[in-house]
Amino acid sequence: MALRNLIPKPAIQARIKSMAREIEQALALGELDVLILLKGAFLFGSDLVRNLEKVQSVHFAQPKSYRGDAKTAGQLEWHGPQSLENKAPTILILDEILDTGATLARAKKEMQSSGFDRVLTAVLLRKNRSEPPVIEADFVGFEIPDHFVVGFGLDYGEKFRHLDGIFILEPEEALHDR
């Protein structure tokens, strides 16, 4: 496998800062809670939360649909936050990538049933696919082509999460054919 740089770290950091301003302008309300979907959104979530001024509390859920070295999603398992006490009226769900939309749709449903008045969603990446996702995010960092990507929290078999940017994961032979 080979990596091809798609979005460098400075562009990611700049976009996260501008997303924070967009979110704050759109909300124009008091405090909000944040739900970060692990493992993939941990870097995006921590950077975005540090740029938001009205965060009351941060929660974590660990949905899982990719197993091992899989490049396509399997059945979604939901491992949500254990308690959501003293919550703000609004929760912002953060996910690293919007692909099929199944994970984000499930997270939104779970938070609506937890009693939040308003449930909003933000993703760092949205794949441009031939089939639209089952849900759209309220805030999107970058639109990307329909490639398997890694870095900045996204992994392949638990590898590559640590990379500073977003990279397309390609078979070695694809690079030699260019």
MIDOSE-1310 file (N, C-alpha, C; in nm, 2 decimals, decimal comma, always signed):
residues 178
malr	+0,08/-0,12/+0,00/+0,00/+0,00/+0,00/+0,09/+0,12/+0,00; +0,04/+0,23/-0,07/+0,11/+0,35/-0,08/+0,02/+0,47/-0,03; +0,08/+0,58/+0,01/+0,00/+0,69/+0,05/+0,02/+0,81/-0,04; -0,09/+0,87/-0,08/-0,09/+0,99/-0,16/-0,15/+1,10/-0,08
nlip	-0,08/+1,21/-0,06/-0,13/+1,33/+0,02/-0,25/+1,39/-0,05; -0,36/+1,40/+0,03/-0,48/+1,46/-0,02/-0,50/+1,60/+0,04; -0,49/+1,61/+0,18/-0,51/+1,73/+0,25/-0,40/+1,75/+0,35; -0,31/+1,85/+0,34/-0,20/+1,86/+0,44/-0,25/+1,92/+0,57
kpai	-0,17/+1,90/+0,67/-0,21/+1,95/+0,81/-0,24/+2,10/+0,82; -0,17/+2,19/+0,75/-0,21/+2,33/+0,77/-0,35/+2,36/+0,71; -0,39/+2,29/+0,61/-0,52/+2,31/+0,55/-0,62/+2,26/+0,65; -0,60/+2,15/+0,71/-0,69/+2,09/+0,81/-0,71/+2,18/+0,93
qari	-0,60/+2,23/+0,98/-0,60/+2,32/+1,10/-0,68/+2,45/+1,06; -0,65/+2,51/+0,95/-0,73/+2,63/+0,91/-0,87/+2,60/+0,89; -0,91/+2,49/+0,83/-1,05/+2,46/+0,81/-1,12/+2,43/+0,94; -1,06/+2,37/+1,04/-1,12/+2,34/+1,17/-1,15/+2,47/+1,24
ksma	-1,06/+2,57/+1,23/-1,08/+2,70/+1,29/-1,20/+2,77/+1,23; -1,21/+2,76/+1,09/-1,32/+2,83/+1,03/-1,45/+2,76/+1,05; -1,45/+2,62/+1,07/-1,57/+2,55/+1,10/-1,62/+2,59/+1,24; -1,53/+2,61/+1,33/-1,57/+2,65/+1,47/-1,64/+2,78/+1,46
reie	-1,60/+2,88/+1,38/-1,66/+3,00/+1,37/-1,80/+2,98/+1,30; -1,81/+2,90/+1,20/-1,94/+2,87/+1,13/-2,04/+2,81/+1,23; -1,99/+2,72/+1,31/-2,08/+2,65/+1,41/-2,13/+2,75/+1,51; -2,04/+2,83/+1,56/-2,08/+2,93/+1,66/-2,18/+3,03/+1,60
qala	-2,16/+3,08/+1,48/-2,25/+3,17/+1,42/-2,38/+3,11/+1,39; -2,38/+2,98/+1,35/-2,51/+2,91/+1,32/-2,59/+2,88/+1,45; -2,52/+2,86/+1,56/-2,59/+2,82/+1,68/-2,64/+2,95/+1,75; -2,56/+3,05/+1,76/-2,60/+3,17/+1,83/-2,68/+3,14/+1,95
lgel	-2,64/+3,05/+2,03/-2,71/+3,02/+2,16/-2,61/+2,99/+2,27; -2,66/+2,95/+2,38/-2,58/+2,92/+2,49/-2,49/+2,80/+2,48; -2,47/+2,73/+2,59/-2,38/+2,62/+2,59/-2,42/+2,50/+2,51; -2,33/+2,42/+2,47/-2,36/+2,30/+2,39/-2,27/+2,19/+2,44
dvli	-2,32/+2,07/+2,43/-2,25/+1,95/+2,45/-2,19/+1,90/+2,32; -2,09/+1,82/+2,33/-2,02/+1,76/+2,21/-2,01/+1,61/+2,23; -2,04/+1,54/+2,13/-2,02/+1,39/+2,13/-1,92/+1,36/+2,02; -1,81/+1,31/+2,06/-1,70/+1,27/+1,96/-1,71/+1,12/+1,94
llkg	-1,72/+1,08/+1,81/-1,73/+0,94/+1,78/-1,59/+0,89/+1,76; -1,56/+0,79/+1,84/-1,42/+0,73/+1,85/-1,42/+0,61/+1,76; -1,31/+0,57/+1,71/-1,18/+0,62/+1,74/-1,14/+0,73/+1,64; -1,20/+0,73/+1,52/-1,16/+0,81/+1,41/-1,16/+0,96/+1,43
aflf	-1,26/+1,01/+1,51/-1,28/+1,16/+1,52/-1,21/+1,22/+1,64; -1,12/+1,14/+1,70/-1,06/+1,19/+1,82/-0,97/+1,31/+1,80; -0,89/+1,32/+1,69/-0,81/+1,43/+1,66/-0,89/+1,55/+1,61; -0,98/+1,53/+1,52/-1,07/+1,63/+1,47/-1,15/+1,69/+1,59
gsdl	-1,21/+1,60/+1,67/-1,29/+1,64/+1,78/-1,21/+1,73/+1,88; -1,09/+1,68/+1,92/-1,01/+1,76/+2,02/-0,97/+1,90/+1,96; -0,94/+1,90/+1,83/-0,90/+2,03/+1,77/-1,02/+2,12/+1,76; -1,14/+2,07/+1,72/-1,26/+2,15/+1,71/-1,31/+2,20/+1,84
vrnl	-1,31/+2,12/+1,94/-1,36/+2,15/+2,07/-1,27/+2,27/+2,13; -1,14/+2,26/+2,11/-1,05/+2,37/+2,16/-1,08/+2,50/+2,09; -1,14/+2,50/+1,98/-1,17/+2,62/+1,90/-1,32/+2,67/+1,92; -1,40/+2,60/+2,00/-1,53/+2,64/+2,03/-1,54/+2,70/+2,17
ekvq	-1,61/+2,81/+2,18/-1,61/+2,88/+2,31/-1,72/+2,83/+2,41; -1,83/+2,77/+2,36/-1,95/+2,75/+2,44/-1,97/+2,60/+2,47; -1,86/+2,52/+2,48/-1,87/+2,38/+2,51/-1,89/+2,36/+2,66; -2,00/+2,30/+2,70/-2,03/+2,27/+2,84/-1,96/+2,14/+2,88
svhf	-1,98/+2,03/+2,80/-1,92/+1,90/+2,83/-1,90/+1,82/+2,70; -1,80/+1,73/+2,71/-1,77/+1,65/+2,60/-1,79/+1,50/+2,63; -1,86/+1,43/+2,54/-1,89/+1,29/+2,56/-1,83/+1,21/+2,45; -1,82/+1,08/+2,47/-1,76/+0,99/+2,37/-1,85/+0,87/+2,34
aqpk	-1,86/+0,83/+2,22/-1,92/+0,70/+2,18/-1,83/+0,63/+2,09; -1,84/+0,50/+2,08/-1,75/+0,42/+2,00/-1,83/+0,33/+1,91; -1,89/+0,39/+1,80/-1,95/+0,30/+1,70/-1,85/+0,22/+1,62; -1,88/+0,11/+1,58/-1,78/+0,03/+1,50/-1,85/-0,04/+1,39
syrg	-1,79/-0,01/+1,27/-1,84/-0,08/+1,15/-1,73/-0,14/+1,06; -1,61/-0,10/+1,08/-1,50/-0,15/+1,01/-1,42/-0,24/+1,10; -1,38/-0,36/+1,06/-1,31/-0,45/+1,14/-1,18/-0,50/+1,07; -1,07/-0,50/+1,14/-0,95/-0,54/+1,09/-0,90/-0,46/+0,97
dakt	-0,87/-0,52/+0,86/-0,82/-0,45/+0,74/-0,93/-0,42/+0,64; -1,06/-0,42/+0,68/-1,17/-0,40/+0,59/-1,17/-0,26/+0,53; -1,20/-0,25/+0,41/-1,22/-0,12/+0,34/-1,36/-0,09/+0,32; -1,45/-0,18/+0,35/-1,60/-0,15/+0,34/-1,66/-0,18/+0,48
agql	-1,76/-0,10/+0,51/-1,83/-0,11/+0,64/-1,91/-0,24/+0,65; -1,91/-0,29/+0,77/-1,99/-0,41/+0,81/-2,11/-0,36/+0,89; -2,17/-0,45/+0,97/-2,28/-0,41/+1,05/-2,23/-0,32/+1,16; -2,31/-0,22/+1,19/-2,28/-0,11/+1,29/-2,31/-0,16/+1,43
ewhg	-2,21/-0,15/+1,52/-2,22/-0,18/+1,66/-2,22/-0,04/+1,73; -2,31/-0,01/+1,82/-2,31/+0,12/+1,89/-2,27/+0,10/+2,04; -2,17/+0,17/+2,08/-2,13/+0,18/+2,22/-2,13/+0,32/+2,25; -2,24/+0,37/+2,30/-2,26/+0,51/+2,33/-2,22/+0,56/+2,47
pqsl	-2,23/+0,69/+2,49/-2,19/+0,74/+2,62/-2,28/+0,67/+2,73; -2,22/+0,65/+2,85/-2,29/+0,58/+2,96/-2,40/+0,67/+3,02; -2,37/+0,80/+3,04/-2,46/+0,89/+3,09/-2,45/+1,03/+3,03; -2,56/+1,10/+3,02/-2,57/+1,23/+2,96/-2,64/+1,32/+3,06
enka	-2,59/+1,33/+3,18/-2,66/+1,41/+3,28/-2,61/+1,56/+3,27; -2,69/+1,65/+3,32/-2,66/+1,79/+3,32/-2,63/+1,84/+3,18; -2,71/+1,80/+3,09/-2,68/+1,83/+2,95/-2,73/+1,97/+2,91; -2,66/+2,02/+2,81/-2,70/+2,14/+2,74/-2,82/+2,11/+2,65
ptil	-2,89/+2,21/+2,60/-3,01/+2,19/+2,52/-2,96/+2,14/+2,38; -2,84/+2,16/+2,34/-2,79/+2,13/+2,20/-2,67/+2,04/+2,22; -2,67/+1,94/+2,13/-2,55/+1,85/+2,12/-2,50/+1,85/+1,98; -2,37/+1,86/+1,96/-2,30/+1,86/+1,83/-2,22/+1,73/+1,82
ilde	-2,26/+1,64/+1,73/-2,20/+1,51/+1,71/-2,08/+1,53/+1,61; -1,96/+1,49/+1,64/-1,85/+1,50/+1,56/-1,80/+1,36/+1,51; -1,79/+1,35/+1,38/-1,74/+1,23/+1,31/-1,63/+1,26/+1,21; -1,54/+1,17/+1,19/-1,43/+1,20/+1,10/-1,47/+1,20/+0,95
ildt	-1,56/+1,12/+0,91/-1,60/+1,10/+0,77/-1,74/+1,06/+0,75; -1,80/+1,13/+0,65/-1,94/+1,09/+0,61/-1,93/+1,01/+0,48; -1,96/+0,88/+0,49/-1,94/+0,79/+0,38/-2,09/+0,75/+0,34; -2,13/+0,64/+0,40/-2,27/+0,59/+0,38/-2,37/+0,67/+0,46
gatl	-2,32/+0,73/+0,57/-2,41/+0,80/+0,66/-2,47/+0,72/+0,77; -2,45/+0,59/+0,77/-2,51/+0,50/+0,87/-2,47/+0,53/+1,01; -2,34/+0,56/+1,04/-2,29/+0,59/+1,17/-2,35/+0,72/+1,22; -2,35/+0,82/+1,14/-2,40/+0,95/+1,18/-2,55/+0,95/+1,20
arak	-2,62/+0,88/+1,12/-2,77/+0,86/+1,14/-2,80/+0,79/+1,27; -2,72/+0,69/+1,30/-2,74/+0,62/+1,43/-2,71/+0,71/+1,55; -2,60/+0,78/+1,54/-2,56/+0,87/+1,65/-2,67/+0,98/+1,67; -2,72/+1,03/+1,56/-2,82/+1,14/+1,57/-2,95/+1,08/+1,64
kemq	-2,99/+0,96/+1,60/-3,11/+0,90/+1,66/-3,09/+0,87/+1,81; -2,97/+0,82/+1,84/-2,94/+0,80/+1,98/-2,95/+0,93/+2,07; -2,89/+1,04/+2,01/-2,89/+1,16/+2,09/-3,03/+1,22/+2,09; -3,11/+1,21/+1,99/-3,25/+1,25/+1,99/-3,33/+1,18/+2,10
ssgf	-3,30/+1,05/+2,11/-3,38/+0,97/+2,21/-3,32/+1,00/+2,35; -3,21/+1,07/+2,36/-3,15/+1,10/+2,49/-3,21/+1,24/+2,54; -3,29/+1,30/+2,46/-3,36/+1,42/+2,51/-3,30/+1,55/+2,48; -3,21/+1,56/+2,39/-3,15/+1,69/+2,35/-3,26/+1,76/+2,26
drvl	-3,27/+1,89/+2,28/-3,36/+1,98/+2,21/-3,32/+1,99/+2,06; -3,19/+1,99/+2,04/-3,14/+2,01/+1,91/-3,01/+1,92/+1,89; -3,01/+1,85/+1,78/-2,89/+1,76/+1,76/-2,84/+1,80/+1,62; -2,71/+1,85/+1,62/-2,64/+1,89/+1,50/-2,52/+1,80/+1,48
tavl	-2,47/+1,80/+1,36/-2,37/+1,71/+1,32/-2,26/+1,78/+1,24; -2,13/+1,74/+1,26/-2,02/+1,80/+1,19/-1,92/+1,68/+1,15; -1,87/+1,69/+1,03/-1,77/+1,59/+0,99/-1,65/+1,66/+0,93; -1,54/+1,60/+0,95/-1,42/+1,66/+0,88/-1,42/+1,64/+0,73
lrkn	-1,46/+1,52/+0,69/-1,46/+1,48/+0,55/-1,60/+1,43/+0,51; -1,64/+1,46/+0,38/-1,76/+1,40/+0,32/-1,72/+1,35/+0,19; -1,74/+1,22/+0,17/-1,70/+1,15/+0,04/-1,81/+1,19/-0,06; -1,76/+1,22/-0,18/-1,85/+1,24/-0,30/-1,87/+1,10/-0,36
rsep	-1,98/+1,04/-0,33/-2,01/+0,90/-0,38/-2,12/+0,90/-0,48; -2,13/+0,80/-0,56/-2,24/+0,79/-0,65/-2,38/+0,78/-0,58; -2,38/+0,71/-0,47/-2,50/+0,70/-0,39/-2,49/+0,80/-0,27; -2,59/+0,89/-0,26/-2,58/+0,99/-0,15/-2,59/+0,92/-0,01
pvie	-2,53/+0,98/+0,09/-2,54/+0,92/+0,23/-2,69/+0,92/+0,28; -2,72/+0,84/+0,37/-2,86/+0,84/+0,43/-2,89/+0,96/+0,51; -2,79/+1,04/+0,55/-2,80/+1,16/+0,62/-2,69/+1,26/+0,58; -2,72/+1,38/+0,58/-2,62/+1,49/+0,55/-2,58/+1,55/+0,68
adfv	-2,45/+1,59/+0,68/-2,40/+1,66/+0,80/-2,44/+1,81/+0,79; -2,46/+1,87/+0,91/-2,49/+2,01/+0,92/-2,36/+2,10/+0,88; -2,25/+2,05/+0,92/-2,12/+2,12/+0,89/-2,02/+2,02/+0,83; -1,95/+2,06/+0,73/-1,86/+1,97/+0,66/-1,72/+2,05/+0,64
gfei	-1,62/+1,98/+0,68/-1,48/+2,04/+0,66/-1,44/+2,04/+0,52; -1,43/+1,92/+0,46/-1,38/+1,90/+0,32/-1,47/+1,80/+0,25; -1,50/+1,83/+0,12/-1,55/+1,73/+0,03/-1,44/+1,66/-0,04; -1,44/+1,53/-0,04/-1,33/+1,45/-0,10/-1,38/+1,35/-0,20
pdhf	-1,29/+1,31/-0,29/-1,33/+1,20/-0,39/-1,36/+1,07/-0,31; -1,43/+0,98/-0,38/-1,46/+0,85/-0,32/-1,34/+0,75/-0,32; -1,24/+0,78/-0,23/-1,13/+0,70/-0,21/-1,12/+0,66/-0,07; -1,05/+0,55/-0,04/-1,02/+0,51/+0,10/-0,91/+0,60/+0,15
vvgf	-0,94/+0,67/+0,26/-0,84/+0,77/+0,31/-0,80/+0,73/+0,46; -0,68/+0,77/+0,49/-0,62/+0,75/+0,63/-0,56/+0,88/+0,67; -0,52/+0,88/+0,80/-0,45/+0,99/+0,86/-0,55/+1,08/+0,94; -0,49/+1,16/+1,03/-0,57/+1,25/+1,11/-0,69/+1,18/+1,18
gldy	-0,65/+1,06/+1,23/-0,75/+0,98/+1,31/-0,81/+0,86/+1,23; -0,81/+0,87/+1,10/-0,86/+0,76/+1,01/-0,76/+0,65/+1,00; -0,80/+0,53/+1,00/-0,71/+0,42/+1,00/-0,74/+0,32/+0,89; -0,64/+0,23/+0,88/-0,66/+0,10/+0,80/-0,59/+0,00/+0,89
gekf	-0,68/-0,09/+0,95/-0,62/-0,19/+1,03/-0,55/-0,14/+1,15; -0,60/-0,03/+1,21/-0,54/+0,05/+1,32/-0,41/+0,12/+1,29; -0,37/+0,12/+1,17/-0,25/+0,19/+1,13/-0,29/+0,33/+1,06; -0,19/+0,42/+1,06/-0,20/+0,55/+1,00/-0,28/+0,65/+1,07
rhld	-0,34/+0,63/+1,18/-0,42/+0,73/+1,25/-0,33/+0,85/+1,29; -0,21/+0,83/+1,32/-0,12/+0,93/+1,37/-0,07/+1,03/+1,26; -0,10/+1,01/+1,13/-0,05/+1,09/+1,03/-0,11/+1,23/+1,04; -0,03/+1,34/+1,01/-0,08/+1,48/+1,03/-0,18/+1,52/+0,92
gifi	-0,18/+1,46/+0,81/-0,27/+1,50/+0,70/-0,37/+1,39/+0,67; -0,44/+1,41/+0,56/-0,53/+1,31/+0,51/-0,47/+1,25/+0,38; -0,46/+1,12/+0,37/-0,39/+1,05/+0,26/-0,48/+0,95/+0,20; -0,47/+0,94/+0,07/-0,54/+0,83/-0,01/-0,45/+0,71/+0,00
lepe	-0,51/+0,60/+0,05/-0,44/+0,47/+0,06/-0,46/+0,40/-0,08; -0,35/+0,38/-0,15/-0,36/+0,31/-0,28/-0,27/+0,19/-0,28; -0,30/+0,09/-0,37/-0,21/-0,02/-0,39/-0,08/+0,03/-0,45; +0,03/-0,03/-0,43/+0,16/+0,01/-0,48/+0,15/+0,02/-0,63
ealh	+0,09/-0,07/-0,70/+0,09/-0,07/-0,85/+0,02/+0,05/-0,90; -0,07/+0,11/-0,83/-0,14/+0,23/-0,88/-0,05/+0,35/-0,90; +0,05/+0,35/-0,81/+0,15/+0,47/-0,82/+0,24/+0,45/-0,94; +0,27/+0,32/-0,97/+0,36/+0,30/-1,08/+0,30/+0,32/-1,22
dr	+0,16/+0,31/-1,22/+0,09/+0,33/-1,35/+0,07/+0,47/-1,39; +0,11/+0,57/-1,31/+0,08/+0,71/-1,34/+0,18/+0,76/-1,44
